[in-house]
Amino acid sequence: MDTISYQAIKENIHNKLVKVTGALAHDKIEEEITKIRKVIATVGTETFADILSIEKYSDLSESDWNRLTREFEIHFNVKLPNGTLIQGDEQQERDTVWWSTLHKQKSEKYYWNRYASFLETTLPPDVVKTIDEDTDVVMDNLENPSSSVFSRYGMVVGHVQSGKTGNYAAIVCKAADAGYKFIVVIAGDKNNLRNQTQERLNEAFIGQSKGIQVGAGKGNSSHEKLPYSLTTVEKDFNKHDADKVAQGLNFDNISVPILLVIKKNSGTLKNVIDWLQKQYVNKIVKHAMLVIDDESDYASINTKEEDDPTQINKKLRILLSLFQKSAYVAFTATPYANIFIDHNAENTELGRDLFPKDFIYALDAPTNYFGARKIFLDNNRKHLVAINDWRNLLPLNHKKDLSIDALPESLLKAIRLFLLVVGIRALRGQENKHNSMLIHASRFTDVHKMIAKLAGAYVSLVRKDITSYGKLDNALEQSIHLQNLKSTLFDVYPEIEFSWSEVLKSLVKIIDSVIIREVHQKTTLPLVYRNDIVTNAIVIGGTSLARGFTVEGLSISYFLRSTVFWDTLLQMGRWFGYRPGYEDLCKIFMSAERIDDFSEIIKSTEDLYQDFKLMAEKGMTPNDFGLAVQENPDSALQVTARNKQNHVTEYIHSLKLDGRLKETSRLRSDPNDIEKNVQLVKNLIDALPNPEPIEGSFIWRKVDRSVVGSFLKNFKTFENDRLGLTSRMPLPFIEKFTEERETLWDISLHNGIGSEFQYKEIKVKRETRQFSYKDDGYFEIQNRQVSSGSSESIAILDPELRKTYGPDRGLTRRNMERPLLMIHIIEPTFKKDGIPTSNFDSITEMIAIGTSFPGDVTTKEDIVRLKINTVYYQNLLKDLELDQISDD
């Protein structure tokens, strides 16, 4: 395929389609392609090359035209739902339509209009439309800069790598149109992230870089409206710049907005504060400031006492206090730390803490987003490759002096796969797109260097054989590396549309372009994605890649980290994002344990978003949302305001169980404990009256809570974390619930498809589940899911409603009358995981349990409070502390 011709035609048709107003008719794409093919047939290839302004036009094959049609269909069929808003009590009484209904219509909208035009060149129309609407909502919830006095605190939550930068770039543009004079974007704590953010804001807002028009500024710039940027792609705001600029620049003698893109660093913030204080002795009264805090859950949060806050938190609050008119908007994909901020915290010197008291806005993701659900919750998990050969070579909890002599075979396979992806994408007409592989296996610089050296050596061997033998008819006979490449290709992509010979020819052309890059603070060769040269990079890094930084064209990821904390783990997932034309090639290599961790977190995060929507419908506030998350049993690990407990030996932890399902996905492996649990179920059956049969299962209704409490106290479960802060089954809290909440319970015994279990008059089929054995001495159910999707609906009394509610667990819980104890008699099968399954032949049945609670996040019931020993809690937090200490 002639790529130049393909891309020129694609651009020509795209420019016509984006001009169509309203929804795109289903046959419009085919119509435009037919038109252009008729033009080619009429005028000939030479004249058509002149029309496209290219040197030579080579006609496309039928498969190329079909691919072009598919690409347009995918692009223009992308939808983006609007986000969801929660407002504070005071905010609900204010004018929160000032921008969308009045100011937006009256203002020139110079910065937003040209940015919107720039977005339309790459994003589907519906996405641009929703970005406009979403950011209108955020603007409405800030404040009109013409007001005399205000301070607004908000938060925007978006999915990891889903386009938050594009959203806050739109807010920056609209804020400038509205009249905000001083705009500060705080872009993470690493230089690479700050530099990348500056480059994107140069494209979106400034319109130029190094004097050259870029992005929104190309052919669409007014010199008089050029914003004044005090930072550049290469240079953060520093003391030298502050002293230099302070001599001749302030808000009163410049008519355009001033932008700073700064690193989240105490010294940098001090420079900005010093510069402002040189201009104005007292508060800045006339001009409004907007602060965008990207990755706001990291380093901005005060983790100390209010009378002695952390330095970055302190300086952020000082910066805001310098202006009589200020708006602070936190942006994050992991809002847990932000909503743990004490919403009442206030300091005479510093003013309010950064809790988003006025609003929280949750962005949705477009339908083409390559996100967590698609990767981790789809049944086939086709993008995941479970690995288990890394433990001896790259142990999870290694130290900085780890010596590595060889890479695991799974990592070598991942490297081969990346080379194949680069070749395949070139065959698909994407050779002008960046490609990256991510290796995230350590947090230590010296270990990164060793991995990079070994990976580079392996790529050199493969490159040598591709170059030497790739054009030969008998290439495979000459090289074991080529044989491994071919077997990897068809093992991972058995239905790829290209032949081995086509892929190999493509590899011959591109193999010399593949580079190895380390990303850490001591990097000598930086990772750069230029606009004029394609980057095909194997990227090795840790903390420097874990927050905000976008790895362009990421297709293959190799991930080995031990953390189980939601925010840390999700932020490490650089593989989320958009993968147009190569999503099917994307693979993530990680351990089965980490796959399960991600899956569990994703389920809980989706519940969090659903809770958010319910609370918005009920008119609840950010304070309510903060409390709901803190009291959510799934977010117990997110108490990132943990250092507030430094001076106590125990503290109260609160959980709200209403509307939640908790299950024992981890079970003891000791045969005696397994048998005791089976006997415990039989004893329970003895103690209960005759049950109600429902489709092969049984339910006992209106059971006294003491019966349930006694059962839970005697049930043998895996006790490495009995509180459930990592196992997701907080039994002590549930036991306390039975003691404190004066309510009857239902108890169910579920029917499966396995062999028969019979005790007295009770007869059910065991439920079949697959388990894996873990080194800590327990079994874990595959995917950590004990019950089926409709199990809880057994508690619904009306048979018709039971069928209606069955598939929707949340709806079921909202309509349950009583909490439900579910008992599952499991017939297990075991994954090998390196252990002979014959070791477990004697285990024919196991007991798993689940507890489901009526209500939802809006239910007004008492929460469960439990005293927790701080030593125990801090032990669980060690992993998070390590991941926040960068040796990069």
Buried (B, 14 or more C-beta within 10 A) or exposed (E): BBBBBBBBBBEBBBEEBBEEEEEBEEEBBEEBBEEBBEBBEEEEEEEBBEBBEBEEBBBBEEEBBEBBBEBBEBBBBBEBEEBBBBBBBEBEEBEBBBBBEEBBEEBEBBBBBBBBBBBBBEBBBBBBBBBBEBBBBBBBBBBBBEEEEBBBBBBBBBBBBBBBBBBBBBBBBBBBBBBBBBBBBBBBBBBBBBBBBBBBBBBBBBBBBEEEBBBBBBEBBEEEBBBBBBBBBEEBBBEEBBEEBBEEBBBEEEEEBBBBBBBBBBEBBBBBBEBBBBBBEEEBEEBBBBBBBBBBBBBBBBBBEBEEBBBBBBBBBBBBBBBBBBBBBBBBBBBBBBBBBEBEBEBEEBEBBBBBBBBBBBBBBBBBBBBBBBBBBEEEBEBBBBBEEBBEBBEBEBEEEBEBEEBBEBBBBBBBBBBBBBBBBBBBBBBEBBBBBBBBBBBBBBBBBBBBBBBBEBBEEBBEBBEEBBEEEEBBEBBEBBBBBBEBBEEBBEEBEBEBEBBBBBBBBBBEBBBBBBBBEEBEEEBEBEEEEBBBBBBBBBBBBBBBBBBBBBBBBBBBBBBBBBBBBBBBBBBBBBBBBBBBBBBBBBBBBBBBBBBBBBBBBEBBBBBBBBBBEEEBBBBBBBBBBBBBBBBBBBBBBBBBBEEEEEBEBBBBBBBBBBBBBBBBBEEEBBBBBBEBBEEBBEEBEEBEEBEEBBBBBEBEBEBBBBBBEEBBBBEEBBBBBBBBBBBBBBBBBBEEBEBBBBBBBBBBEBEEBEBEEBEBBBBEBEBBBBEEEBBBBBBBBBBEEBBBBBBBEEEEBBEBBBEBBBBBBBBBBBBBBBBBBBBBEBBEBEEEEEEBEEBBBBBBBBBBBBBBBBBEBEBBBBEBEBEEBEEBBEBBEBBBEBBB
